[in-house]
Amino acid sequence: MMTNADLTIYNSHGVDKKTARKIYLKTQIKGVNFYTKQQTTVTDQGLSSADLYQIRIPLSADTEGREYIDADKYRELSAEEAEKYWTINNGDLFGKGLLEDFEKESEFLKQQYTGKVLSFSDNRRGSLPHWRIGGA
């Protein structure tokens, strides 16, 4: 089911030297299309299922005034500079809604409608300019 929703994307930006955890910088985006599909598979161990997500972020979406930047350029920025931008990269985290910061990635991913970016494309050319995220 496709819904008009809000999205929080957490861009990975280095590792905290004290905790050895990834540092994530969040951007809350209003006005995205969020689609969830349940995928089930029969294995030798029984039935397994997972939620698959497809997200479309229109160019007109509200990104808190932050500008999109390619992931390679984003990684080169200091944390202070990176606060002005957002990006999409494989391994980044996302969640449906306007979410808060989190302590542990594993706990975050247990929440409903959260996932990890597995694929993305920049489709800003054409009649319906947008970014597409595929995740689970």
Stockholm file with secondary structure:
# STOCKHOLM 1.0

chainA/1-136         MMTNADLTIYNSHGVDKKTARKIYLKTQIKGVNFYTKQQTTVTDQGLSSADLYQIRIPLSADTEGREYIDADKYRELSAEEAEKYWTINNGDLFGKGLLEDFEKESEFLKQQYTGKVLSFSDNRRGSLPHWRIGGA
#=GR chainA/1-136 SS CEEEEEEEEEEEEEECTTTCCEEEEEEEEEEEEEEEEEEEEEETTEEEEEEEEEEEEETTSBCTTCEECCHHHHHHSCHHHHTTEECCCTTCEEEESSCCCCSCHHHHTTSTTEEEEEEEEEECSSSSCEEEEEEC
#=GC SS_cons         CEEEEEEEEEEEEEECTTTCCEEEEEEEEEEEEEEEEEEEEEETTEEEEEEEEEEEEETTSBCTTCEECCHHHHHHSCHHHHTTEECCCTTCEEEESSCCCCSCHHHHTTSTTEEEEEEEEEECSSSSCEEEEEEC
//
